[in-house]
Amino acid sequence: MPQITEVTLAYKSTVPIESLPTITSPEEAAAYLRSIWNDDHLELKEEFLIVILDNMKHVLGHSLISSGGSTATIVDTAQIFQVALLGKANSIILAHNHPSGNKKASTADVQLTKRTVEAGKLLGIPVDDHIILIRSGYTSLRNEGLM
C-alpha cells in the first residue's frame, strides 16, 4: 500500500490577545478597514476582503479574497470560508469597495451577502456585517437590513 501523507493544522499567534483591536460596530469596522485598505486602490479597482474575529470580537487578521476591475470583482464563497476556517474565525466581516463612489449595495452585493450568511450558518461562522467602503463614507448591510 502506498504511503499517504498525514495532513496537520497548527495555529500559533505571536501577538498578545489584549493588544488586538476589537470590532463591535459598523463604525469600528469602517475605521479598521480604512487603516488596512490600500488607499491607492479605493477608487481604482474593486477589492473584496474579510476580517477574521474571535469570540470576543478581537481582530485575528484579514485577507484579500479577490481583486477585480473598476466595476466588479469575482468572489468565491468557498475561499472566504477556507480563510475563515484556517484563521480560526468565530465570526467574520465581509468588506469591499465601490470605486464609483456609490455606497449603495447592488443586487449582486446583497445576493452574495445572503449566500455567505447561509454558508456561515452551516459552518458555525456567523457573518457579522458586510461593509461597502467608499472615499467619503461606508454602508453597513446589517444596518440597512440587507442581511
Salt bridges, closest charged atoms under 4 A:
ASP39 OD1 - ARG135 NH1 2.50
GLU43 OE1 - ARG135 NE 3.19
GLU46 OE2 - HIS96 NE2 3.97
GLU47 OE2 - HIS41 ND1 2.89
ASP54 OD2 - HIS58 ND1 3.10
ASP109 OD1 - HIS96 NE2 3.22
ASP109 OD2 - HIS98 NE2 3.05
GLU118 OE2 - LYS121 NZ 3.25
ASP128 OD2 - LYS57 NZ 2.90
